[in-house]
Amino acid sequence: MIVNPTIAGAFTVAACFAATKQWTVSLRDKRRIKHAISQLIRLKELIDLSQQHRGTSSAVCAGNASLTGKLTFLQQEIDRFIAASENTDMQKLPQWLSFVDHWPRLKKQVQQRKLTSHQVIRQHNAMIEGQLSLFDDLSRLYNLHHFMLDNITRLSELCLDTLRAAEILGQMRAVGSTLCARGHGGGAETMMLSFQRLTANSRIAELLRETAGIRNKELIAILAGQNDRIERDTDLLLHTIDQQVLIEGAITLSADDYFKTATRAIDTVLNVFSLIINYAADNHAKFN
């Protein structure tokens, strides 16, 4: 069969155009995913700062004046984060608008010592819950809920579950630091810490099951040993709470020592977040 050269040339041009278009779309998608992941990493930094501010401000309001300098530093860091986030996609989302409206008022109330430690913790809990919702909203804005690490594990869900596990530990850090700064138990904080202890147990256990169920061989190798570290550091925190905080009589454990023990457990969980999100950032071209 004789093929018309003009038609053959047209097909060749069309094929090249289609291939170029596909490559351009693919490159655009890769850049979009990389940008999306970088935004989630930045948002995690805000959540971390807010959690630290909660624990520090609640301890200061309970009478631990030694943390005043750290409190000021954290407030400045959060202000810098907000200023640096102008003209980003986060600005478009309702949860971000709620946060930037709430934060200046909360900061001022803490600076003026107008809130009890219990009120400080409750306001921070609500603010951080909004930030976690913002993480989910941002993931959906970038369609990252379609990003699969294996045939059953969604990147956004695993990252959010990791952040929520760290958050319950962060709440325990704030409440326990308050009790240690006060030097005795009782009241709403003791009841709150007892409840949080039970919640942490189940949430950490669920996270461990989730990470143990990952079927991505590369990611399994990267996460090797992390579950053991999470168990070790969270068990130490829970033991410290049981033996030195939720007790009758005076609490002799310093707020600083308790804060460090809780922070170690939180950092171990957040390290899993970092390993997962960094793996996704480096390997997103392989997926989807």
Summary of the structure (lengths in Angstrom):
residues: 288
radius of gyration: 23.6
end to end distance: 40.9
largest distance: 98.6
contacts: 919
relative contact order: 0.12
helix: 83%
strand: 1%
